[in-house]
Amino acid sequence: MTNEKKQKSTQVLILGSGAAGLSAAIYTARAGLETVVLTGPTLGGQISLTAEIENYPGFPEVLSGVELISKFQTQAERFDAQIDYDSASRVDLSVRPFIVETEGTIYSAQNLILATGSKAIPLGVPGEEKFTGKGVSFCATCDGFFYRGKNVAVIGGGNSAVEEALFLTRFADKVTIIHRRDSLRAEPIAQKRAKENPKIDYLWDTVVEEILGDTRLEKLRVRNVKTDEVSEIPFDGIFVFVGNRPVSELFEGQLEMENGLVKVDPLMHTSIPGVYAAGETVDGFYRQVVISAGSGAMAAISITKDLE
Ligand code: NAP
């Protein structure tokens, strides 16, 4: 540890500023506990990459992930939670107060809530890394605008793929959903909307084998998994939505985990007293804003009860 770093101590330090982290902050701050939230790379995390949210209770109007998360933030700050735009690079759970280090600050915290969420899984094919930001995107909200009048592909068959494909039809002339099977995993309501949208087309039973281009993506080499036929199809851009995995590397070897998820009891206690976890750090199944928000609140309530 370097000595030049700022030192900061707090009663509750929350890692992550998604629905879980900010809900937890609303509850701990409102309970009078000194609360600091470390945002991680993006305020709101995965939610801020979501174009439209229409199933968060209390908001019957469709709103963007950024709009929703900024309401969480305003509410947390109203109770004096401090939000630091910084990311943890090292976490030491072997001492208490726990130590969390960022590039410029060493935090010590009596209690920690791990709410680092999840991030997109890449396809893992040649060309993907090279053309990320040059035709390959993981965020329709961020990059959709650049594809006005263009021809794009969306990879995946889940809710994210179908909903983001629908969002992309606002900009692109044509959106092709490329899915490795012949039926979608997405909910029926999303499937129905996509099937009714004339701009959306499908390439079934198809996997992307390589992303090709010179300085930016120009075409995809795809393979039909039933016929084994390989072809090259030109696209202006592709959006990858093939699932997510937890962001939990910093905690590995320090507390009980399973498949990258931090293990918690029903009250959101991890295997270390004083360390709590919530949201997609502990739940890889539901992946819903309302569930993450609820589990963040649970972790916060457990802290206040434990301190009593
Ligand atoms: P998901 O449901 O896990 O779907 C991932 C999709 O990618 C699946 O169709 C899968 O194919 C495909 N896939 C996985 N690996 C692949 C690979 N290597 N190459 C090609 N295709 C691959 O992920 P998600 O769509 O991100 O959704 C995650 C969770 O969030 C779900 O529980 C979902 O319901 C939830 N979610 C909800 C909403 C909402 O409530 N409105 C919105 C977005 C997400 P297979 O189908 O063959 O497995």
Boltz pocket constraint, residues with backbone or C-beta under 6 A from the ligand:
constraints:
  - pocket:
      binder: B
      contacts: [[A, 55], [A, 122], [A, 123], [A, 155], [A, 156], [A, 157], [A, 158], [A, 159], [A, 160], [A, 161], [A, 163], [A, 178], [A, 179], [A, 180], [A, 181], [A, 183], [A, 184], [A, 185], [A, 206], [A, 207], [A, 241], [A, 242], [A, 243], [A, 244], [A, 284], [A, 285], [A, 286], [A, 287], [A, 288]]
      max_distance: 6.0
